[in-house]
Amino acid sequence: MVMKAQVYSIDGRVLREVELPEAFSSPVRLDLISRAAISDQTRRYQPKGNYPRAGLETSARYRGRKEDFGSGKNRGMAIRPREVLPKGRLGKVKRIPSAVKGHRAHPPKVNEKIVEKLNKKEYRAALLSAIAATADAGLVRARGHRIDKGLPIVLENSFEKLEKTKQAYEALSLLIGQDLERGKNGKIRSGVRARRGGKRRPKSALIAVSGDVPLIKAARNIAGVDVVKVSQLSAELLAPGAQAGRLALYTEAALEKIAKL
């Protein structure tokens, strides 16, 4: 069954109806969307781990055997790995965790896998499913969005030509004014973040455009609003916090691009 949506003008009027791409008819797989969103998040993690040879690049070796040349036995000193000095002398203790500049006992391992990978076909299915979830009014409202219009909201192409933030805000206010106000009102964070003036702002609308258009810069300062090219759509943008159903607006040109995904 072909889904249809209303196209809105800059002044908030309904111009016509347009057929939606097949992506909006995809089955909504919440588990798959969640996995893909988490996969996107893990790609931003900072890799951590120590140098595998840290603290071990030294001449120090354990010489505790009685028959060993330069043995530390019966010298009234702790038998530990010590630096090798000329003529069999014993240097400073090195290498062990309790020694100065010794290696750590249990450091983070550099081979730990912190990125959750997803197959290309699986991620594509998750992306199409996340796009379909933006047309589900129940999921969108469950995320906390305030909307009184049919979903998805399709904008005429002239939206992409808006160059001023004031113009973009006024045009969007006619369509999703309540949700824009919700995006402004963040919660004060607790602890150190509060003292630094940090606020937790809810995500508002995601606007999908066809390419490098003036609207990307015009709307980037609107609280909670993200403007992204169709080629850069991701599961995390469509489902922030791995929760599907973000309020999304698409231009007519963007729908043509989505049809080719």
C-alpha positions in Angstrom: 0.0 0.0 0.0 1.4 3.4 -1.0 1.5 5.9 1.8 0.8 9.6 1.2 1.6 12.8 3.1 0.7 16.4 2.9 3.2 19.0 1.6 3.4 22.2 3.6 4.5 25.6 2.4 6.7 28.1 4.2 3.6 29.9 5.6 2.2 26.6 7.0 -0.5 26.0 4.3 -1.2 22.6 2.8 -0.2 22.6 -0.9 -0.8 19.1 -2.1 -0.3 15.4 -1.3 2.8 13.4 -2.3 3.4 9.7 -2.4 6.1 8.5 0.1 8.9 6.2 -0.8 8.8 2.5 0.1 11.1 3.1 3.0 8.2 4.5 5.0 6.3 1.2 4.5 9.2 -0.8 6.0 8.5 -2.9 9.1 9.5 -1.1 12.3 12.0 -3.3 14.1 12.7 -1.6 17.4 15.4 -4.1 18.3 17.3 -3.6 15.1 17.0 0.2 15.3 18.4 0.1 18.8 21.4 -2.1 17.8 22.2 0.3 14.9 22.0 3.4 17.0 24.3 1.9 19.7 26.7 0.9 16.9 26.8 4.5 15.8 27.5 5.6 19.3 30.3 3.2 19.8 32.2 4.5 16.8 32.7 7.8 18.7 34.3 6.1 21.7 37.9 7.0 22.4 40.1 4.0 22.0 42.1 3.3 25.2 44.9 1.0 26.3 48.5 1.2 27.1 51.6 0.4 25.1 52.0 -3.4 25.4 55.8 -3.0 26.1 55.4 -0.1 28.6 57.7 -0.6 31.5 59.4 -3.6 30.0 61.9 -1.9 27.7 64.7 -2.2 30.2 67.8 -4.4 30.8 66.4 -5.4 34.2 66.2 -9.1 34.8 65.6 -11.4 37.7 68.9 -12.8 39.1 68.0 -14.7 42.2 69.5 -18.1 41.5 72.6 -18.8 43.6 74.6 -20.1 40.6 73.6 -17.1 38.4 76.4 -14.6 37.5 75.9 -11.5 39.6 73.2 -13.1 41.7 71.5 -11.0 44.3 71.3 -13.8 46.7 73.0 -13.4 50.1 73.6 -9.7 49.5 71.1 -8.4 52.1 68.9 -6.9 49.4 65.5 -7.7 48.0 65.7 -10.1 45.1 63.9 -8.3 42.3 64.5 -7.7 38.6 67.3 -5.2 38.5 69.1 -3.3 35.8 72.2 -5.0 34.4 75.3 -2.9 35.1 79.0 -3.5 34.1 81.0 -6.1 36.0 77.9 -7.9 37.3 76.7 -5.0 39.5 73.0 -4.7 40.3 71.1 -1.5 39.4 67.7 -0.2 40.2 64.6 -2.3 40.4 62.6 -2.1 37.2 59.8 -3.8 35.3 57.6 -5.0 38.1 54.4 -3.0 39.1 55.8 -2.0 42.5 59.0 -0.5 40.9 59.4 3.1 39.8 58.3 3.4 36.1 57.3 -0.3 36.2 54.4 -1.5 34.1 50.9 -1.4 35.5 49.5 -4.6 37.0 46.3 -4.8 35.0 46.2 -2.0 32.4 43.4 -1.5 29.9 44.0 -3.9 27.0 44.5 -2.4 23.6 42.8 -5.3 21.9 39.5 -4.7 23.7 36.6 -4.4 21.2 34.7 -1.2 21.9 32.9 -0.8 18.6 29.8 -2.9 17.9 29.9 -3.6 14.2 26.8 -4.2 12.0 26.6 -5.9 8.6 25.9 -3.5 5.8 22.6 -5.1 4.9 21.5 -5.2 8.5 22.4 -1.5 9.0 20.5 -0.6 5.8 17.4 -2.5 7.1 17.7 -0.7 10.5 18.0 2.7 8.7 14.9 2.1 6.6 13.1 0.8 9.7 14.1 4.0 11.6 12.7 6.1 8.7 9.4 4.2 8.9 9.3 4.8 12.6 9.2 8.6 12.0 5.8 8.1 10.4 4.4 6.3 13.4 2.5 8.9 15.5 2.5 6.6 18.6 6.2 6.1 18.6 6.8 9.9 18.0 4.6 10.9 20.9 6.1 8.2 23.1 9.4 10.0 22.7 7.9 13.1 24.2 7.4 15.1 21.0 4.4 17.5 20.8 2.8 17.4 17.4 -0.8 17.8 16.2 -0.2 17.2 12.5 -0.1 14.0 10.4 3.2 12.3 10.0 5.6 12.4 8.3 5.7 16.2 7.7 6.9 17.0 4.2 8.1 20.5 3.3 8.2 22.2 -0.1 11.7 22.6 -1.6 11.7 26.4 -1.0 12.5 25.5 2.7 16.0 24.5 1.6 16.7 28.0 0.4 16.1 29.8 3.7 19.3 31.6 4.7 18.4 33.3 8.0 17.9 31.6 11.4 14.9 33.9 12.0 13.3 32.9 8.8 13.8 29.2 9.5 12.5 29.5 13.0 9.4 31.3 12.0 8.6 28.8 9.3 9.1 25.9 11.5 7.1 27.5 14.3 4.0 27.3 12.1 4.3 23.6 11.9 6.0 22.3 15.1 5.9 25.4 17.4 5.1 23.3 20.5 8.0 21.0 20.0 10.4 23.8 19.3 9.4 25.3 22.7 10.0 21.9 24.3 13.5 21.8 22.8 14.4 25.1 24.5 13.5 24.0 28.0 16.3 21.7 29.2 16.8 20.3 32.6 19.6 21.5 34.9 22.2 18.7 35.3 23.3 17.6 38.7 26.8 17.7 40.2 29.8 19.3 38.5 27.8 19.7 35.3 25.4 22.1 37.0 28.3 24.3 38.3 29.6 24.5 34.8 26.3 25.7 33.5 25.4 22.6 31.7 21.8 21.8 30.7 20.3 18.6 29.3 18.3 19.7 26.2 15.8 17.3 24.7 16.0 16.5 21.0 13.5 18.3 18.8 13.0 17.9 15.1 15.3 16.3 12.5 15.1 18.0 9.1 16.3 15.9 6.1 17.4 17.9 3.1 18.7 16.9 -0.4 22.3 18.2 -0.2 24.4 21.2 0.7 21.7 23.8 1.1 21.5 27.2 3.0 19.0 25.7 5.5 21.8 23.6 7.1 23.4 26.8 8.4 20.2 28.7 9.0 18.7 26.1 11.3 21.8 24.8 13.1 21.3 27.3 16.0 17.7 26.3 16.8 17.7 24.4 20.1 17.2 20.7 19.6 16.9 20.8 15.8 19.3 18.9 13.5 19.5 19.4 9.8 21.2 16.7 7.8 21.7 15.6 4.2 19.9 12.3 3.2 23.3 10.8 2.4 24.4 11.4 6.1 21.2 10.0 7.7 22.1 7.6 10.5 20.2 5.4 13.0 21.5 7.5 15.9 20.0 10.7 14.4 16.7 9.1 13.6 16.6 7.3 17.0 18.5 9.4 19.6 19.3 7.3 22.7 18.5 4.2 20.7 14.8 5.1 21.0 13.0 5.1 17.7 10.4 7.7 16.6 12.1 11.0 16.4 10.0 13.9 14.9 11.3 14.2 11.4 10.6 16.7 8.5 11.5 15.9 4.9 11.7 18.2 1.9 10.3 16.9 -1.3 13.8 16.7 -2.8 14.9 14.7 0.2 12.2 12.1 -0.5 13.5 11.6 -3.9 16.9 10.8 -2.4 15.4 8.5 0.2 13.7 6.5 -2.6 17.2 5.5 -3.8 18.5 4.3 -0.5 
